[in-house]
Structure formats: structure tokens, C-alpha cells
Amino acid sequence: MPGQILLFFTGVAVAYALGCFSTSYYYVRLVAGSDIRQEGSSTAGARNVSRLLGRKAGIAVAVADIAKGIAAAWIGTHIANSVALSPLIMAAVVIGHIWPVQLGFRGGKGLAAGFGALLWLSPATAAMAAAVNACLSLLVRSATLGSLISTALVPLIAYVVGVGGWFALLLAIPCGLVLFAHRSNLRLAMAKFRGAGPW
């Protein structure tokens, strides 16, 4: 049992460390020589990279963050040797992305990295969440609100696709972290949806 606990926490630590690799921060440093967190929305994420360097750069960063999430979930879960607790590995990836230690705990918002981790942990859940996201984004006419609502629905979607109640419940942790990181975006998106404020 102590050995299994050590393996689990090692897996969590590795996933966090991989999550800390801020693709957007290092990409913008390399290409533009600036700190992405001092530009635009002041966050180290693909959308902010798009604002600064264009859509292609933003897409490249988003794909890299998704790949990072996949790698972190895969490596972390194998080290931890616990599929049942793998949503906590996903949470570690998201925490690393949002609060990277080497960048003073100021990173991105975890959506792409979290999706990548989910894509490895439960491809069916990730695919259905992406479909729900697309439908909701069209319905509410806001990609941000659609993605955040679909993130909130991930535990329910996971349960529906049959991953198991405990696994689905634990998915609420990383999803909650992503929503917390997006709290300002959520307020703005809701204001736009209600027609009560600027976007």
C-alpha cells in the first residue's frame, strides 16, 4: 500500500510538471521576445496567442496544449498505476497549466490541456463533449459560453457514456478548476448572452 501511494503521488507530480510547460509562453518568448501574460487578456493561452500573432499561431499552440494534456495523462496514469484515480492526474495537468511554478503560478486557463487529458482518459466522453460544445456554441452564439457549459457537463456526459459513477464524479475536480480559471470569461459571456453588457 505505501508503494502504491508513492506511485500515485509521483504520477500526480509528473503530470503537474508536464502541465507547467506553458506552450504559449515559450512560443511567444521565442517568436516575439515578449511575455504573453503582458499582452491582450494577460493569460498564457492559445486565444491570447491568436490575438498577438495570428490565428495559425493560436491553433498551433492549442494543438500543442492538447498534446501536452494527452502526454501528461498517459505518463502520469501509467506511473500512478491507477486508472480509477486518473481524473486526479487530469486535475494535476490542469493545475500545472493554470498555476505553473516556474512562471510564478501565472499560466493559462487549462481548457486545451484538460481536453487533451480527457481525450486520453475517455475518448468517448471527449468526443461527446466536443459535439455538445459545438451545438451549444451555435445555440448561444458564443464559443466561450458553449465551451464552458460543455465543460460543466463533462461529468454527466462521462456517466452517460458509461465510465462509471466514481470516475465521472472525480472528473468534476479538473472541470471545476477550468471553470474557476474562466470565471471572468463566464461572467462576460453570460452578460453578452443576456444582452446586458459588452463582449
C-alpha positions as CSV (number, residue, x, y, z in Angstrom):
1,M,0.0,0.0,0.0
2,P,2.7,2.6,0.8
3,G,4.4,1.8,-2.5
4,Q,1.1,2.3,-4.4
5,I,0.5,5.7,-2.6
6,L,4.1,6.8,-3.6
7,L,3.5,5.8,-7.2
8,F,0.2,7.7,-7.2
9,F,1.8,10.9,-5.9
10,T,4.7,10.5,-8.3
11,G,2.3,10.3,-11.2
12,V,0.5,13.4,-10.0
13,A,3.8,15.3,-9.6
14,V,4.9,14.2,-13.1
15,A,1.5,15.3,-14.6
16,Y,1.8,18.6,-12.8
17,A,5.3,19.2,-14.1
18,L,4.3,18.5,-17.7
19,G,1.3,20.7,-17.3
20,C,3.7,23.5,-16.2
21,F,5.2,23.6,-19.6
22,S,3.4,26.7,-20.9
23,T,3.4,26.3,-24.7
24,S,2.1,29.8,-25.3
25,Y,4.6,31.5,-23.0
26,Y,7.6,29.8,-24.5
27,Y,6.4,30.1,-28.1
28,V,5.8,33.9,-27.8
29,R,9.1,34.3,-26.0
30,L,10.8,32.6,-28.9
31,V,8.9,34.3,-31.7
32,A,8.2,37.7,-30.4
33,G,10.6,38.0,-27.4
34,S,7.7,39.2,-25.1
35,D,5.7,37.8,-22.2
36,I,2.3,36.7,-23.4
37,R,1.0,37.4,-19.9
38,Q,1.7,41.1,-20.5
39,E,-0.3,41.2,-23.7
40,G,-4.0,41.1,-24.6
41,S,-6.0,39.2,-22.0
42,S,-2.9,38.7,-19.9
43,T,-3.2,34.9,-19.9
44,A,-0.9,32.3,-21.3
45,G,-3.3,30.6,-23.7
46,A,-4.0,29.9,-27.3
47,R,-6.7,32.6,-27.7
48,N,-4.3,35.2,-26.5
49,V,-1.6,34.0,-28.9
50,S,-4.1,34.3,-31.7
51,R,-4.7,38.0,-30.7
52,L,-1.0,38.7,-30.7
53,L,0.5,36.5,-33.5
54,G,-2.5,35.4,-35.6
55,R,-4.9,32.5,-35.9
56,K,-2.4,30.0,-37.2
57,A,-0.1,30.5,-34.2
58,G,-3.1,30.2,-31.9
59,I,-4.2,26.9,-33.5
60,A,-0.6,25.6,-33.2
61,V,-0.4,26.4,-29.5
62,A,-3.9,24.9,-28.9
63,V,-2.8,21.7,-30.6
64,A,0.4,21.6,-28.6
65,D,-1.5,22.1,-25.3
66,I,-3.9,19.3,-26.2
67,A,-0.9,17.1,-27.0
68,K,0.6,18.1,-23.7
69,G,-2.6,17.0,-21.9
70,I,-2.6,13.7,-23.6
71,A,1.1,13.0,-22.8
72,A,0.7,14.1,-19.2
73,A,-2.4,12.0,-18.6
74,W,-0.8,8.9,-20.3
75,I,2.5,9.1,-18.5
76,G,1.0,10.2,-15.1
77,T,-1.6,7.4,-15.1
78,H,0.9,4.8,-16.0
79,I,3.3,5.9,-13.3
80,A,0.4,6.1,-10.7
81,N,-0.8,2.7,-11.9
82,S,-4.4,3.7,-11.1
83,V,-7.0,4.1,-13.8
84,A,-9.7,4.7,-11.2
85,L,-8.0,7.8,-9.9
86,S,-6.8,9.1,-13.3
87,P,-9.2,12.1,-13.2
88,L,-6.9,13.3,-10.4
89,I,-4.0,13.0,-12.8
90,M,-6.0,15.2,-15.2
91,A,-6.5,17.7,-12.4
92,A,-2.8,17.8,-11.9
93,V,-2.2,18.6,-15.6
94,V,-4.8,21.4,-15.4
95,I,-3.3,22.8,-12.2
96,G,0.1,22.8,-13.8
97,H,-1.2,24.7,-16.8
98,I,-3.1,27.3,-14.8
99,W,-0.5,27.7,-12.0
100,P,3.0,26.8,-13.4
101,V,5.5,27.0,-10.6
102,Q,8.4,28.3,-12.8
103,L,6.2,31.2,-14.0
104,G,5.2,32.4,-10.6
105,F,1.9,30.5,-10.7
106,R,0.6,32.6,-13.6
107,G,-0.3,30.5,-16.6
108,G,-3.3,29.8,-18.9
109,K,-6.8,28.6,-18.2
110,G,-6.5,24.9,-18.7
111,L,-9.2,24.2,-21.3
112,A,-7.0,22.7,-24.1
113,A,-4.7,20.8,-21.7
114,G,-7.7,19.4,-19.8
115,F,-9.4,18.4,-23.1
116,G,-6.2,16.6,-24.1
117,A,-6.1,14.7,-20.9
118,L,-9.8,13.8,-21.2
119,L,-9.2,12.7,-24.8
120,W,-6.7,10.0,-23.5
121,L,-8.7,9.1,-20.4
122,S,-12.1,8.7,-22.1
123,P,-12.2,9.3,-25.9
124,A,-15.9,8.8,-26.0
125,T,-16.5,11.5,-23.3
126,A,-14.2,13.9,-25.1
127,A,-15.9,13.3,-28.4
128,M,-19.4,13.8,-27.0
129,A,-18.3,16.9,-25.0
130,A,-16.8,18.4,-28.2
131,A,-20.1,17.7,-30.0
132,V,-22.1,19.3,-27.2
133,N,-19.7,22.3,-27.3
134,A,-20.2,22.8,-31.0
135,C,-24.0,22.6,-30.6
136,L,-24.2,24.9,-27.6
137,S,-21.8,27.5,-29.2
138,L,-24.1,27.8,-32.1
139,L,-27.2,27.9,-29.9
140,V,-26.0,30.6,-27.6
141,R,-23.9,32.3,-30.3
142,S,-20.8,32.3,-28.0
143,A,-17.9,29.9,-28.4
144,T,-16.7,30.8,-24.9
145,L,-20.1,30.1,-23.2
146,G,-20.6,27.0,-25.2
147,S,-17.2,25.6,-24.2
148,L,-17.7,26.4,-20.5
149,I,-21.2,24.9,-20.4
150,S,-19.9,21.7,-22.1
151,T,-17.0,21.6,-19.6
152,A,-19.5,21.8,-16.7
153,L,-21.4,18.9,-18.3
154,V,-18.4,16.6,-18.7
155,P,-19.0,14.6,-15.5
156,L,-22.6,14.0,-16.6
157,I,-21.5,13.1,-20.2
158,A,-18.9,10.7,-18.8
159,Y,-21.6,9.0,-16.7
160,V,-23.9,8.7,-19.7
161,V,-21.2,7.1,-21.9
162,G,-20.6,4.5,-19.1
163,V,-17.2,5.3,-17.5
164,G,-18.6,4.6,-14.0
165,G,-20.1,6.8,-11.3
166,W,-16.9,7.3,-9.3
167,F,-14.8,8.2,-12.3
168,A,-17.4,10.6,-13.5
169,L,-17.6,12.2,-10.1
170,L,-13.9,12.7,-9.9
171,L,-14.0,14.5,-13.3
172,A,-15.8,17.3,-11.6
173,I,-12.5,18.3,-10.0
174,P,-10.5,19.2,-13.1
175,C,-13.6,20.6,-14.8
176,G,-14.3,22.8,-11.8
177,L,-10.7,24.1,-11.9
178,V,-11.1,25.0,-15.6
179,L,-14.4,26.8,-14.8
180,F,-12.7,28.6,-11.9
181,A,-9.9,29.8,-14.2
182,H,-12.5,31.1,-16.7
183,R,-14.7,32.8,-14.1
184,S,-14.2,36.3,-15.6
185,N,-14.9,34.9,-19.2
186,L,-18.0,33.2,-17.9
187,R,-19.3,36.5,-16.4
188,L,-18.7,38.3,-19.7
189,A,-20.2,35.5,-21.8
190,M,-23.3,35.4,-19.6
191,A,-23.6,39.2,-19.8
192,K,-23.4,39.0,-23.6
193,F,-26.0,36.2,-23.7
194,R,-28.4,38.2,-21.7
195,G,-27.7,41.3,-23.7
196,A,-26.7,43.1,-20.5
197,G,-23.1,44.1,-21.2
198,P,-20.3,44.4,-23.7
199,W,-18.3,41.5,-25.1
